[in-house]
């Protein structure tokens, strides 16, 4: 065997190794990409549900045969509820538009920027939503009860509502929002590290 034949075999071997390495990196990238894509898909399903919530609310009101009452408390509660609901709905539409713009074919730096923007928006709106929640509860109480009587049952009910509200706020900010975006950012960083190699 001559030296040129050995060099040719060596080049072909190097080419096959380079092709295999590139192919393995591509397969690994797709595997790593599947996790954040699934997570984003779940977020999209939730936001579509939120965007369709007026239809769902209307169906629920028809099913329970919701009656309008001609009282001042009812209309105060209704106007307060509608105001809060419209604000939340506008935020859901903006969130839907932000999430729809995320495309995993973009560069990882672009993805990181979009996820950071989405995280910032989610945290900001969630804080304001939780500040508005006591007013939404008050609106519901004004609409549902003609006269709210303070007795043991009503005080226990209010205490339970407040406890559930505090627990859900704690859970949402402690685990739901931060953990979701922490995992997404970690998965995107793994993909970015793979691309740098």
C-alpha positions, 0 to 999 in steps of 0.5 A: 500500500502506498502513502497516497492510498493511506492518505485517501483512506485517512481522509475518507475516515475523517470525513465519515467521523465528521459527518457522524459527529455532525449527525449526532449533534443534530440528533442531540439538538432535536432531542434537547429541543423537544423538552422546551417545545413540549413545555411551550405547547402546554403554555399555548394550550393554557393561553388558548383556553384563556382566550376562549374564556368568554365563550366558556363563561357565557356557556356557564352563565346560561347553564346556571341560569344566571339572573340579573337583579335590579339592585345597586349592589348587583350592578356595582359588582357586575361593573367591577367584575366586567372591568377586571375581566376585560383587563385580564382578557386583554393581557391574555390576548397580549400573552397569546401574541407573545407566545405565538411569536416563539419559533424554535427555528430561531437562533438560541439567543433570539429564543432566550430574548423572547422567553425573557420578555415572556417571563417578564410580562408573565410576572408583571401581569400575575402580580397585578392580577393577584392584586385585583383578585380581592376586588373580583371576589368582592364583585362576585359577592356583590352579584351573588348575595342581595344582602351580605350578612356577617355571621359565623358562616359568612366570616368562615367563608371569607377566611377560607377565600382569603386563605385559598387566595394567599396559598394560590398566590404563594404557589403561583409565584414560588413554583409555577411561574419561576420554575417554568421559566427556570426550566425553559432557560436551562433547556435553552442553555443546553441547546446553546452550549451544544451549538457552541461546541 
